[in-house]
Amino acid sequence: MRLLIVGTLKGQLSTATKIAMDKGASVTHAESSTQAMAVLRSGRGADLLLVDVGIDIRDLVIRLEAEHIHVPIVACGITNDARAAVAAIHAGAKEYIPLPPDPEMIAAVLAAVANDTRDLIYRDDMMMHVVKLAQQIAPSDASVLITGESGTGKEVLARYVHARSNRSRGAFISVNCAAIPEHLLESELFGHEKGSFTGTIARRIGKFEEANGGTLLLDEISEMEVRLQAKLLRAIQERVIDRVGGGKPVPVDIRILATSNRDLGEAVREGKFREDLMFRLNVVNLKIPPLRDRPADVIELAQHFTKIYSAANSVPVRPLSAEAKRQLSLNYWPGNVRELENTIHRAVLLASGDEIGPEAILSPDGSRADPSKPATVAHAALAAEAVTRALVGRTVADVERDLILETLKHCFGNRTHTANILGISIRTLRNKLNEYSNDGVPVPPPTNGGTEMRGAA
């Protein structure tokens, strides 16, 4: 967590600095907006600006916007002046906190910005496999592609990998490739020199240099246009970047993580994504299954969010009733963990009595799911229909082969677990796999070069 404190407030911000540093934040000071902008351009960067309310916050916001620097501002004042707080928020601050600072309030602000409350919560076996793989590859410097539907928690998993890597003391810098306009993304990533294009009033260090010694997350990488992909490929291969308008390559030492909610293989076939870049990014693939395929995680996450939002809203922690749990379990969750989180936040606010009942489990429009036609039933019917259509015209041998190979892939090549799931002997499975291999069909190799993987699947 990188905190930039702007102003002095008669020494009160020194106390805030100590509290922030005790919470693990790295702190930089700037006496004015001009000095703050110089810090942000220099590559030292910040995840949060704590700004003296006496400084012209509107002017600072305008300066940040002019140079396309995106960082939240929290204003601070030495009084509980409501007018000062309202003026600061109208000027563009996200929050106003009075000084002297309350340690718990500073901690809450830092946690909210750093996303520290979004822990990796899981219980389902499918998610457990993903987490074990993440733990295994975290210490390496290998590039990782994290895939999954929107809302499954791809950035949360990326932060988890960084926190367990050898670069955990370095910065974790995230760039949303879908949120930044195409003509600005190159400058955002690689930086620019003064005068390189209209509006560049000073040198600006990009995210690659800002992440030096740490980890750079390229969020929604599939949205990057093809021309810029070529420059990104060179940066990953050669570990050097060129600032826009610069004439001298700049070496960088970073680990690249990327996320996508699209099938990059399909994007390659459509000519929208470079195949060589996909291979560079996809050294390891962490594929997060959708929440509907992780039933054991639904209640675990719901209980976690209940505690989080009860504390955030200063209400007692109420347990989920049996009927509320049933309703949550029946939901299809097209928005995945993000949708579940929002649903529980609403439920915490709407619940009455000693428990959170099904009447508080509402959709954003205030409606309840019809328990006689739960979403999972409709989903199951559609899935069954799709499977039936897929089976028509195929031989039993073809279907059997696909079932065996898909189960083997799900078990990461573990022959023993695959045989147990399929209800056949290990000998029968081996004979089938030998038959497929002799016919030229690719067969996943045994895990760790052996017949089975002990203690895992």
C-alpha positions in Angstrom: 0.0 0.0 0.0 1.6 3.3 -1.1 0.3 6.4 0.6 1.1 10.0 -0.5 0.4 12.6 2.1 0.0 16.2 0.8 0.2 19.1 3.2 1.2 19.4 6.9 -1.9 20.3 8.9 0.2 21.6 11.8 1.9 18.2 12.3 -1.3 16.2 12.6 -0.5 14.3 9.4 2.8 13.1 11.1 0.6 11.1 13.4 -1.4 9.7 10.4 1.9 8.8 8.8 3.0 6.8 11.8 -0.3 5.0 12.0 -0.2 4.2 8.3 3.3 2.9 8.5 2.4 0.7 11.5 -0.3 -0.8 9.2 2.4 -1.7 6.6 1.9 1.3 4.2 4.9 3.0 2.6 4.5 6.8 3.0 5.7 9.7 0.9 5.3 13.4 1.8 4.6 16.3 -0.5 4.0 19.9 0.8 2.0 21.1 -2.2 0.0 19.9 -5.2 3.0 20.7 -7.4 5.3 18.5 -5.4 2.6 15.7 -5.3 2.4 15.8 -9.1 6.1 15.5 -9.4 6.1 12.4 -7.1 3.3 10.8 -9.2 5.1 11.4 -12.5 8.4 10.1 -11.1 7.2 6.5 -10.9 7.1 6.3 -7.1 3.3 6.3 -7.5 0.6 6.1 -4.9 -2.5 4.0 -4.2 -4.1 6.8 -2.1 -3.6 10.6 -1.6 -4.2 11.9 2.0 -4.7 15.6 1.4 -4.8 18.6 3.7 -8.2 20.2 3.3 -6.5 23.6 3.1 -5.0 22.7 -0.2 -7.0 23.4 -3.3 -8.4 19.9 -3.9 -10.3 20.9 -7.1 -7.0 22.2 -8.6 -5.3 18.9 -7.7 -8.1 16.9 -9.2 -7.9 18.9 -12.5 -4.2 18.4 -12.6 -4.6 14.6 -12.1 -7.2 14.4 -14.8 -5.2 16.4 -17.3 -2.4 13.9 -17.0 -4.7 10.9 -16.8 -3.4 9.9 -13.4 -6.0 7.9 -11.5 -5.7 7.8 -7.7 -8.3 8.3 -5.0 -8.2 11.3 -2.7 -9.1 11.4 1.0 -9.3 14.9 2.5 -8.2 15.6 6.1 -9.1 18.5 8.4 -8.3 19.4 12.0 -12.0 20.1 12.8 -15.3 18.3 12.3 -16.5 21.1 10.0 -19.3 19.7 8.0 -19.0 22.4 5.4 -15.3 21.7 4.8 -16.1 18.0 4.4 -18.9 18.7 1.9 -16.7 21.1 0.0 -13.8 18.6 -0.2 -16.1 15.8 -1.5 -17.7 18.2 -4.0 -14.2 19.1 -5.2 -13.5 15.4 -5.9 -12.3 13.8 -2.7 -13.7 10.3 -2.0 -13.9 10.8 1.7 -13.2 13.3 4.5 -11.7 12.3 7.9 -11.1 14.6 10.9 -7.7 14.9 12.6 -6.2 14.0 15.0 -6.7 10.7 13.2 -8.3 7.7 14.7 -6.1 4.6 14.2 -9.1 2.4 13.4 -10.4 4.9 10.8 -7.0 5.2 9.1 -6.8 1.4 9.1 -10.2 1.1 7.5 -9.4 3.6 4.8 -6.2 1.8 4.0 -7.9 -1.5 3.9 -10.7 -0.3 1.7 -8.2 1.1 -0.9 -5.8 -1.8 -0.7 -8.8 -4.2 -1.0 -7.5 -6.1 2.0 -11.0 -7.1 3.1 -11.4 -9.3 -0.1 -9.8 -12.4 1.2 -9.4 -15.6 -0.7 -12.3 -17.5 0.7 -13.0 -21.0 -0.6 -14.1 -24.5 0.4 -15.1 -26.2 -2.8 -12.7 -28.8 -4.2 -12.6 -27.2 -7.7 -11.4 -23.9 -6.2 -9.0 -25.7 -3.9 -7.2 -27.2 -7.0 -6.8 -23.6 -8.4 -5.5 -22.3 -5.1 -3.0 -25.2 -4.7 -1.6 -24.5 -8.2 -1.4 -20.8 -7.4 0.6 -21.5 -4.3 2.9 -23.8 -6.2 3.8 -21.3 -8.9 3.7 -18.1 -6.8 7.4 -18.1 -5.9 8.5 -18.3 -9.5 8.8 -15.4 -12.0 6.7 -17.2 -14.6 4.0 -15.1 -16.4 0.5 -16.2 -15.3 -2.8 -15.9 -17.2 -5.8 -15.9 -14.9 -9.1 -16.7 -16.7 -12.7 -16.9 -15.7 -16.0 -15.1 -16.0 -16.5 -11.6 -14.8 -16.9 -11.4 -11.1 -15.1 -14.7 -10.2 -12.2 -12.9 -8.4 -9.4 -12.9 -10.9 -7.7 -9.8 -9.5 -8.1 -11.2 -5.9 -6.3 -14.3 -7.1 -3.6 -12.2 -8.8 -3.0 -10.3 -5.5 -2.8 -13.7 -3.7 -0.1 -14.9 -6.1 1.9 -11.6 -5.7 1.6 -11.8 -1.9 3.2 -15.3 -1.9 5.9 -14.5 -4.4 9.5 -13.5 -4.0 8.4 -10.0 -5.1 5.8 -9.5 -2.3 7.8 -6.6 -0.9 7.7 -4.8 -4.3 4.7 -2.9 -5.7 1.6 -4.6 -7.1 0.4 -2.4 -10.0 -2.8 -3.1 -11.8 -3.8 -1.7 -15.2 -7.4 -2.2 -16.5 -6.8 -2.5 -20.3 -10.5 -2.2 -20.9 -11.1 1.0 -18.9 -8.4 3.2 -20.5 -8.9 4.6 -23.9 -6.8 3.0 -26.6 -4.8 6.1 -27.5 -3.9 6.6 -23.8 -3.1 3.0 -22.8 0.4 3.1 -24.4 1.4 6.1 -22.3 -0.2 4.6 -19.2 1.9 1.4 -19.6 5.2 2.7 -20.9 5.2 6.4 -19.9 6.1 9.4 -22.1 8.6 12.1 -22.4 7.7 15.8 -22.2 6.2 17.1 -25.4 5.8 13.6 -27.0 2.2 14.4 -27.8 -0.4 17.2 -27.0 -0.8 17.9 -23.3 2.4 16.2 -22.1 3.8 19.0 -20.0 6.4 16.8 -18.2 8.0 13.3 -18.3 5.6 10.6 -16.9 6.8 7.2 -15.7 4.5 4.4 -16.8 3.2 1.4 -15.0 6.0 -0.9 -16.2 8.6 1.3 -14.5 6.3 1.9 -11.5 6.1 -1.9 -11.0 9.9 -2.3 -11.2 10.9 -5.0 -8.7 7.3 -6.0 -8.2 4.3 -7.3 -10.2 2.3 -5.8 -13.0 -1.3 -7.0 -13.5 -2.7 -6.5 -17.0 -6.4 -6.7 -16.3 -8.7 -7.8 -19.2 -5.7 -8.1 -21.5 -7.9 -9.3 -24.4 -9.2 -5.8 -24.8 -5.7 -4.4 -25.8 -5.5 -3.5 -29.5 -3.2 -5.5 -31.7 -0.6 -2.7 -32.5 0.1 -2.2 -28.8 0.3 -6.0 -28.3 3.5 -6.0 -30.4 5.1 -3.5 -28.0 4.0 -5.4 -25.0 5.4 -8.6 -26.4 8.9 -7.0 -26.8 8.7 -5.6 -23.3 8.0 -9.1 -21.9 10.6 -10.8 -24.0 13.5 -8.4 -23.6 12.6 -6.8 -20.3 13.0 -3.3 -21.7 10.4 -0.7 -22.6 10.4 2.5 -24.7 8.6 5.6 -23.4 6.4 7.3 -25.9 8.6 10.0 -27.5 11.7 8.5 -25.9 14.9 7.4 -27.7 16.5 5.2 -25.1 15.3 1.8 -24.0 14.6 1.5 -20.3 15.3 -1.9 -18.5 12.5 -3.2 -16.2 12.5 -6.0 -13.7 8.9 -7.2 -13.2 6.6 -10.2 -13.2 3.6 -10.1 -15.5 0.2 -11.4 -14.5 -2.8 -11.0 -16.9 -6.5 -11.7 -16.7 -9.2 -12.3 -19.2 -12.9 -13.2 -19.2 -12.7 -14.1 -22.9 -11.3 -17.2 -24.6 -7.9 -15.9 -25.9 -7.6 -18.9 -28.2 -10.8 -17.8 -29.9 -9.5 -14.2 -30.0 -6.3 -15.5 -31.7 -8.4 -17.3 -34.3 -10.4 -14.1 -34.9 -7.2 -12.2 -35.5 -7.8 -9.9 -32.5 -5.0 -11.3 -30.3 -1.4 -12.2 -31.1 -0.7 -15.9 -30.7 2.9 -15.3 -29.7 1.8 -12.9 -27.0 -0.8 -15.4 -25.7 2.0 -18.1 -25.3 4.2 -15.6 -23.5 1.5 -14.7 -21.0 0.1 -18.2 -20.6 3.1 -19.9 -19.1 0.7 -21.0 -16.4 -3.1 -20.8 -16.6 -5.1 -20.4 -13.5 -8.7 -20.9 -14.6 -11.3 -19.9 -11.9 -14.5 -21.8 -12.2 -17.8 -19.9 -12.1 -19.5 -19.7 -8.7 -22.4 -21.9 -9.9 -19.9 -24.8 -10.3 -18.5 -24.2 -6.8 -21.6 -24.9 -4.6 -19.5 -25.4 -1.4 -18.1 -21.8 -1.8 -21.5 -20.1 -1.9 -22.4 -20.3 1.8 -18.8 -19.9 2.9 -18.5 -16.7 1.0 -22.0 -15.5 2.1 -21.1 -15.9 5.7 -17.8 -14.1 5.2 -19.5 -11.1 3.5 -22.1 -11.1 6.3 -19.4 -10.4 8.8 -17.7 -7.8 6.6 -20.8 -5.8 5.9 -22.2 -6.1 9.4 -19.1 -4.5 10.8 -19.0 -1.9 8.0 -22.5 -0.8 8.7 -22.3 -1.1 12.5 -25.1 -3.7 12.8 -25.0 -7.0 14.8 -23.8 -10.0 12.9 -26.9 -12.1 12.1 -26.6 -15.7 11.0 -28.1 -16.8 7.7 -31.3 -18.8 8.2 -31.6 -22.3 6.7 -34.1 -21.1 4.2 -31.8 -18.1 3.2 -29.0 -20.6 2.7 -31.2 -22.8 0.5 -32.2 -19.8 -1.6 -28.5 -18.7 -2.0 -27.6 -22.3 -3.0 -30.3 -22.4 -5.6 -29.2 -19.2 -7.3 -27.4 -19.4 -10.7 -25.2 -16.4 -9.9 -24.4 -15.0 -13.4 -22.4 -12.2 -11.7 -20.5 -14.7 -9.7 -18.8 -13.6 -6.4 -19.3 -9.9 -7.1 -23.1 -10.5 -7.4 -23.1 -12.6 -4.3 -21.2 -9.9 -2.4 -23.7 -7.2 -3.4 -26.6 -9.5 -2.5 -25.3 -10.1 1.0 -24.6 -6.4 1.5 -28.2 -5.7 0.7 -29.4 -8.5 3.0 -27.4 -7.2 5.9 -29.1 -3.8 5.5 -32.6 -5.2 5.0 -32.6 -8.0 7.5 -34.7 -7.8 10.7 -34.9 -10.1 13.7 -32.2 -12.5 14.9 -31.5 -14.1 11.5 -31.1 -13.1 7.8 -34.1 -14.7 6.3 -35.0 -15.3 2.6 -37.1 -12.1 2.5 -33.8 -10.2 2.6 -32.2 -12.1 -0.2 -33.2 -9.8 -3.1 -32.1 -9.0 -6.6 -31.0 -5.4 -7.4 -34.5 -4.5 -8.5 -35.9 -5.7 -5.1 -37.5 -8.9 -6.4 -37.1 -12.4 -4.9 -36.3 -15.5 -6.9 -39.3 -17.8 -7.4 -38.6 -20.8 -5.2 -40.8 -23.0 -7.4 -38.5 -22.3 -10.4 -35.0 -21.7 -9.1 -32.4 -20.6 -11.5 -30.4 -23.8 -11.1 -33.4 -25.8 -12.3 -33.7 -23.8 -15.5 -29.9 -24.0 -15.9 -30.0 -27.8 -15.5 -32.8 -28.1 -18.1 -30.8 -26.0 -20.6 -27.6 -27.9 -19.9 -29.4 -31.3 -20.3 -30.9 -30.1 -23.6 -27.5 -29.0 -24.9 -25.9 -32.3 -23.9 -28.6 -34.2 -25.6 -28.1 -32.3 -28.8 -24.4 -32.8 -28.6 -24.8 -36.6 -28.3 -27.0 -37.1 -31.3 -25.1 -38.7 -34.2 -22.1 -39.8 -32.1 -21.1 -43.4 -31.3 -21.0 -44.8 -27.8 -17.2 -45.2 -28.2 -16.7 -41.5 -29.0 -18.8 -40.4 -26.0 -16.9 -42.9 -23.8 -13.5 -41.6 -25.0 -14.5 -37.9 -24.4 -15.8 -38.7 -20.9 -12.6 -40.6 -19.9 -10.3 -37.9 -21.3 -12.2 -35.0 -19.8 -12.3 -36.7 -16.4 -8.6 -37.3 -16.6 -8.0 -33.7 -17.4 -10.1 -32.6 -14.5 -8.0 -34.9 -12.2 -4.8 -33.3 -13.6 -3.7 -36.6 -15.1 -4.2 -38.7 -11.9 -5.1 -42.2 -13.1 -6.3 -43.5 -9.8 -8.7 -40.7 -9.0 -10.0 -40.8 -12.6 -10.8 -44.5 -12.3 -12.5 -44.0 -9.0 -14.7 -41.2 -10.4 -15.6 -43.2 -13.5 -16.3 -46.3 -11.5 -13.9 -48.5 -13.4 -10.7 -50.4 -12.5 -7.3 -48.7 -13.0 -6.4 -51.6 -15.3 -9.4 -50.8 -17.6 -8.5 -47.2 -17.6 -4.9 -47.9 -18.6 -6.0 -50.2 -21.4 -8.4 -47.5 -22.7 -5.7 -44.8 -22.6 -3.2 -47.1 -24.3 -5.8 -47.7 -27.0 -6.4 -44.0 -27.5 -2.7 -43.2 -27.6 -2.1 -45.9 -30.2 -4.9 -44.3 -32.3 -3.0 -40.9 -32.2 -5.3 -39.3 -29.6 -3.4 -36.9 -27.2 -3.6 -38.3 -23.6 -2.6 -36.2 -20.6 0.6 -37.6 -19.0 0.6 -39.0 -15.5 1.1 -36.3 -12.8 4.7 -35.9 -11.8 5.8 -38.5 -14.3 4.2 -41.3 -12.3 1.0 -43.3 -12.4 -0.7 -41.3 -9.8 -0.3 -38.2 -7.7 -0.4 -39.0 -4.0 -2.4 -36.8 -1.6 -4.1 -34.7 -4.4 -6.1 -35.0 -7.5 
